[in-house]
Amino acid sequence: MKENDKNIENLIDKMMADQTLESPSIDFTSKIMSQVHAIETSKAKIYKPLISKSTWFVMGCGLLGLSIYALLGNDNLSNLEITKLYSDKVATLFSGMHISKNILYSLLIVPFMLFIQIGVLKNYFDKKYDV
C-alpha cells in the first residue's frame, strides 16, 4: 500500500512540474465580496409576527362578544348582582380543596419565570432580526 501511494505521489509531482502557478485577477476579492453581499441581501429575513394583527382583532372581538353575552344574555343576572353570585360559586368550588406549599410556590414561581424567559427570548430575537 505504501509503495502504491509513493507511485501516485511521484506521478502527481511530474504532472505538477509542467504547470505554472496562476494568480487571481487584481479585483478578485471585490468580485467575490460583491457576490456575497448580493446573496446576503436576497436572503434577508423579514420580520413577520407569529400572530397577525387581524388574528388579534378577531380574538379581541370574540372575547368582547363573550363578555357582553355573559353580562347581558343571562336571565339570572338581570338584577346585576354579579359579585354576590360569582363569589358564592367560587367559594363553594374551592371550599374543600387543600393546596400544599410546594404546589402553591410552583404556581407563583412558574409564571414569573415564564415572563422572564419571554423577555429574554424577545430581546434575543430583536437583536437577531434587528427590529
C-alpha positions, 0 to 999 in steps of 0.5 A: 500500500505504501509503495502504491501511494509513493507511485501516485505521489511521484506521478502527481509531482511530474504532472505538477512540474509542467504547470505554472502557478496562476494568480487571481485577477487584481479585483478578485476579492471585490468580485467575490465580496460583491457576490456575497453581499448580493446573496446576503441581501436576497436572503434577508429575513423579514420580520413577520409576527407569529400572530397577525394583527387581524388574528388579534382583532378577531380574538379581541372581538370574540372575547368582547362578544363573550363578555357582553353575552355573559353580562347581558344574555343571562336571565339570572343576572338581570338584577346585576348582582354579579359579585354576590353570585360569582363569589358564592360559586367560587367559594363553594368550588374551592371550599374543600380543596387543600393546596400544599406549599410546594404546589402553591410556590410552583404556581407563583414561581412558574409564571414569573419565570415564564415572563422572564424567559419571554423577555429574554427570548424577545430581546434575543430575537430583536437583536437577531432580526434587528427590529 
